[in-house]
C-alpha cells in the first residue's frame, strides 16, 4: 500500500499544471449554450429510438436541430469577428 500512496503523491504533485486556464474556462463558458442544445438534441433522439414517432415528436426534433444550428452559426460569427475574418 505504501507504493500506491507514493505514486499518488507523485501524480498529484503536477495537478496544478493539468488545470484549465482562465482562457479555456472562458471558451467553455461561451460554448455552454451550444453544449446544452446538443444535449437536448441527443435527449430527443434517444427518446425516439424505441417508439413510433408522432408529429409532435417530429416538431420537437426539428426545433432541437434548429436550435443547435442557430447556436453554431452564432458562435461561428462571433469567432469571425474576434479573429477578423468573416464567417
C-alpha positions in Angstrom: 0.0 0.0 0.0 2.9 2.4 0.6 3.7 2.2 -3.1 0.2 3.3 -4.1 0.4 6.4 -1.8 3.8 7.3 -3.1 2.6 7.0 -6.7 -0.5 9.0 -5.9 1.6 11.8 -4.4 3.9 11.8 -7.4 0.9 12.1 -9.8 -1.0 14.7 -7.9 2.1 16.8 -7.5 1.6 18.1 -11.0 -2.2 18.5 -10.7 -1.9 22.3 -10.9 -0.4 22.0 -14.4 -3.4 20.0 -15.6 -6.0 22.6 -14.6 -7.6 24.5 -17.4 -6.5 28.1 -17.9 -8.9 31.0 -17.5 -9.0 31.4 -21.3 -10.0 27.8 -21.7 -12.7 28.2 -19.0 -14.0 31.3 -20.8 -14.2 29.4 -24.1 -16.1 26.6 -22.4 -18.4 29.1 -20.8 -19.0 30.8 -24.2 -19.9 27.4 -25.8 -22.1 26.2 -22.9 -25.4 27.2 -24.7 -24.4 25.1 -27.6 -23.4 22.2 -25.4 -26.8 22.3 -23.7 -28.5 22.4 -27.0 -26.5 19.4 -28.2 -27.5 17.5 -25.1 -31.2 18.4 -25.6 -31.0 17.2 -29.2 -29.4 13.9 -28.0 -32.2 13.6 -25.4 -34.8 13.9 -28.1 -33.1 11.5 -30.5 -32.7 8.9 -27.7 -36.4 9.3 -26.7 -37.4 8.5 -30.3 -35.3 5.3 -30.7 -37.8 2.8 -29.4 -41.2 4.2 -30.2 -43.4 5.3 -33.1 -42.7 9.0 -34.0 -45.6 11.3 -33.8 -46.0 14.7 -35.4 -45.3 16.4 -32.0 -42.1 14.3 -31.8 -41.0 15.5 -35.2 -41.6 19.1 -34.2 -39.6 18.6 -31.1 -36.8 17.1 -33.1 -36.8 19.9 -35.7 -36.9 22.5 -33.0 -33.8 20.9 -31.3 -31.9 20.7 -34.6 -32.7 24.3 -35.5 -31.5 25.4 -32.0 -28.2 23.6 -32.4 -27.7 25.0 -35.9 -28.6 28.6 -34.8 -26.1 28.4 -31.9 -23.4 27.0 -34.1 -23.9 29.8 -36.6 -23.9 32.4 -33.8 -20.6 31.0 -32.3 -19.0 30.9 -35.7 -20.0 34.5 -36.4 -18.6 35.6 -33.0 -15.3 33.8 -33.8 -15.2 35.6 -37.1 -15.5 39.0 -35.5 -12.9 38.2 -32.9 -10.2 36.9 -35.3 -11.0 39.4 -38.1 -12.4 37.1 -40.8 -16.0 37.0 -42.0 -17.9 33.8 -41.5 
